[in-house]
Amino acid sequence: MARLSGTEEGLKAYPNPFVDELTLESTAQRLVLYDLLGREQHQQALQENSSKLNLKHLPLGMYLQKAYDAQGNEIGQEKVLKMRH
């Protein structure tokens, strides 16, 4: 079974699984969430060190989040799961 939570270099997301809001601790400048078919579902500029993401608009399911630095280089990725209340 794939690990859903934990620390990837440059990226920490919690709680995981999440309901509507996800908190990120990261040195990244930008975060992109993809569904399991590789389609972009959410993109957001990040604040320094910690950001809260409102993801109420996303359907339930598994997502791959990728974090990027200011030059557009990927610095981390992690699977996250959105579930019901």
C-alpha positions in Angstrom: 0.0 0.0 0.0 1.3 3.5 -0.9 2.2 5.8 1.9 -0.3 8.7 2.0 1.5 10.9 4.5 5.0 11.7 5.5 7.7 14.1 4.5 9.0 14.4 1.0 12.0 16.7 0.6 10.6 20.3 0.3 6.9 19.2 1.0 4.8 18.2 4.0 1.0 18.0 3.7 -1.5 17.4 6.5 -4.0 16.1 7.4 -3.9 13.3 4.9 -6.5 12.1 4.2 -8.2 15.5 4.2 -11.8 16.7 3.9 -11.9 20.3 2.5 -8.7 21.9 3.6 -5.1 20.9 3.3 -2.2 22.5 5.1 1.2 22.6 3.4 4.6 23.2 4.8 7.0 23.8 2.0 9.8 25.9 0.6 8.0 25.7 -2.8 6.6 28.7 -4.6 3.8 26.8 -6.5 1.7 23.7 -5.9 -0.2 21.7 -8.6 -2.7 18.9 -7.8 -3.3 16.3 -10.5 -5.9 13.5 -10.6 -4.7 10.0 -11.2 -5.2 10.4 -15.0 -2.6 13.2 -15.0 -5.1 16.1 -15.4 -4.4 19.3 -13.6 -7.2 19.9 -11.0 -5.8 22.8 -8.9 -2.9 25.2 -9.0 -1.9 27.7 -6.3 1.0 30.1 -5.5 2.2 29.3 -2.0 3.1 31.6 0.9 6.5 31.2 2.5 6.8 28.1 4.8 3.1 27.3 5.3 -0.1 27.6 3.3 -3.7 26.5 3.7 -5.4 25.2 0.6 -9.2 25.4 0.3 -10.0 22.3 -1.8 -13.8 22.1 -1.3 -14.3 22.2 -5.1 -12.4 18.9 -5.7 -14.3 15.6 -6.0 -13.5 12.8 -3.6 -10.4 10.8 -4.6 -6.7 10.4 -4.7 -4.5 13.2 -6.0 -0.8 13.7 -6.8 0.5 17.0 -5.6 3.7 18.4 -7.0 5.6 21.3 -5.5 7.8 23.6 -7.6 10.5 26.2 -6.8 10.7 29.7 -8.2 12.5 28.4 -11.3 9.8 25.8 -12.0 11.8 22.8 -10.8 9.9 20.1 -9.0 11.1 19.9 -5.4 8.7 17.3 -4.1 5.6 15.3 -4.7 3.1 13.4 -2.5 -0.2 11.5 -2.9 -3.1 13.0 -0.9 -6.6 11.6 -0.4 -9.8 13.7 -0.3 -12.6 12.0 1.6 -16.0 12.7 3.1 -16.7 14.3 6.5 
